[in-house]
Each structure stands twice: as structure tokens, then as C-alpha cells.
Amino acid sequence: MADTTIKITEEARDRLRQLAEERGISTRAYVERLIAARPTEAERAERTARAVSYVRSNLRPDLSDDDVREAALWRAAITAGQVGDRR
């Protein structure tokens, strides 16, 4: 296992510690869980490709690349708060 030092604000450090303590794990373990849970862009692209393939094979054989692009734009707009009601 490698040791790494990062510089963060005291507030961020304290928050990491608190979040880890609430889960009964070390700060190191909590950070490792956060990192493991966040996919890379390559992993996201692979997941998307598998999902599109599944949908085309099992649900909607006529799903076009334009449909997939439109869905991606729609999702991005929702994430950016441009569509829908955030509560």
C-alpha cells in the first residue's frame, strides 16, 4: 500500500473524518470507498455501451445512435439543473 499526502482545507479534513467516523471506518478507508465508487470516463463509456447493447437486444431493437445522444443530452441537462424541478 502506498502513502500519499494531499493538501486540503481543515474543514474538508474534518468533514472527511466525521463522515468516516459515522460509518465506523478510518478516513483512509472512507476515501478509498469514495474513489472506488466513482467510475472513470472509460468505465462510464463501457457501462453505457453495455446498457445500450442490452436495450437493443432485449427491449428496443430500433434504438438509434441519435436516440442515445438525445438521452445523454437530456441527462446532462437534468444534472445541470436546466430541466426538472430540483427540490
C-alpha positions as CSV (number, residue, x, y, z in Angstrom):
1,M,0.0,0.0,0.0
2,A,1.3,3.4,-0.9
3,D,1.2,6.5,1.2
4,T,0.1,9.8,-0.4
5,T,-0.2,13.2,1.1
6,I,-2.8,15.7,-0.2
7,K,-3.4,19.3,0.9
8,I,-7.0,20.1,1.7
9,T,-8.6,22.7,3.9
10,E,-9.1,21.9,7.6
11,E,-12.8,22.0,7.1
12,A,-12.6,19.3,4.3
13,R,-10.3,17.2,6.5
14,D,-12.7,17.5,9.5
15,R,-15.7,16.6,7.3
16,L,-13.9,13.5,5.9
17,R,-13.1,12.4,9.5
18,Q,-16.7,12.9,10.6
19,L,-18.1,11.1,7.6
20,A,-15.7,8.2,8.2
21,E,-16.5,8.0,11.9
22,E,-20.2,8.0,11.2
23,R,-19.6,4.8,9.1
24,G,-17.3,3.3,11.7
25,I,-14.3,3.2,9.3
26,S,-11.0,5.1,9.0
27,T,-10.6,8.2,6.9
28,R,-8.3,6.2,4.6
29,A,-11.0,3.5,4.1
30,Y,-13.6,6.2,3.5
31,V,-11.6,7.9,0.9
32,E,-10.8,4.6,-0.8
33,R,-14.6,3.8,-0.9
34,L,-15.3,7.2,-2.4
35,I,-12.8,6.7,-5.1
36,A,-13.9,3.1,-5.8
37,A,-17.5,4.2,-6.2
38,R,-16.7,6.9,-8.8
39,P,-16.2,5.4,-12.3
40,T,-13.7,6.8,-14.7
41,E,-14.8,8.2,-18.0
42,A,-13.7,4.9,-19.7
43,E,-15.7,2.9,-17.2
44,R,-18.7,5.0,-17.8
45,A,-18.4,4.7,-21.5
46,E,-18.1,0.9,-21.2
47,R,-21.2,0.8,-18.9
48,T,-23.1,2.9,-21.4
49,A,-22.1,0.7,-24.3
50,R,-23.2,-2.4,-22.4
51,A,-26.5,-0.8,-21.4
52,V,-27.3,0.3,-25.0
53,S,-26.4,-3.2,-26.2
54,Y,-28.8,-4.7,-23.7
55,V,-31.6,-2.3,-24.6
56,R,-31.2,-3.0,-28.3
57,S,-31.0,-6.8,-27.7
58,N,-33.9,-7.1,-25.2
59,L,-36.1,-4.1,-25.3
60,R,-35.8,-1.9,-28.3
61,P,-34.0,-3.2,-31.3
62,D,-34.8,0.1,-33.2
63,L,-32.9,2.3,-30.6
64,S,-30.8,4.6,-32.8
65,D,-27.5,6.3,-32.0
66,D,-29.5,9.6,-32.3
67,D,-31.8,8.3,-29.5
68,V,-28.8,7.6,-27.3
69,R,-27.3,11.0,-28.0
70,E,-30.6,12.7,-27.2
71,A,-30.9,10.8,-23.9
72,A,-27.3,11.8,-23.0
73,L,-28.1,15.5,-23.6
74,W,-31.3,15.2,-21.6
75,R,-29.5,13.6,-18.7
76,A,-26.8,16.3,-18.8
77,A,-29.5,19.0,-18.7
78,I,-31.1,17.4,-15.7
79,T,-27.8,17.1,-13.9
80,A,-27.1,20.7,-14.7
81,G,-30.4,21.8,-13.2
82,Q,-31.7,23.0,-16.6
83,V,-34.6,20.6,-16.7
84,G,-37.0,19.5,-14.0
85,D,-37.7,20.8,-10.5
86,R,-34.9,20.4,-8.0
87,R,-36.2,20.0,-4.5
